[in-house]
Amino acid sequence: MAYDEDLAHRIRELLGTERRVREKKMFGGLAFLVGGHMAIAASRQGGVLVRVDPEESDRILRTAKAEAAVMRGRPMTGWIRVGSEQLTTKAQLRKWVQLGTDYARSLPANL
């Protein structure tokens, strides 16, 4: 399955004023990189893959309807998968875009 192009467009709109944003096809989805670091991606599995501060990952997962991303059979700390059903409103999506971009901006630029 390809990523949801409408979801990618909604992410793009929310990132409209963000500086140093680049789009890149990754993992079968469309990733949005800020300062060279992936912040959020429209996933080929549906929904989004969000990169967050690994130290905050467990707390976020306890308080949100989301799950740790699993890659090659292992849960990945700092990577969160959010299903499409949790992204139906602009406010719901904005929360995840903000978390991803905040963390990406906190990292040294990798351009």
Secondary structure, DSSP 8 states (H G I E B T S, - for coil): ----HHHHHHHHHHTTT-SSEEEEEETTEEEEEETTEEEEEE-TTSSEEEE--TTTHHHHHHHSS-EEEEETTEEEEEEEEE-GGG-SSHHHHHHHHHHHHHHHHHS----
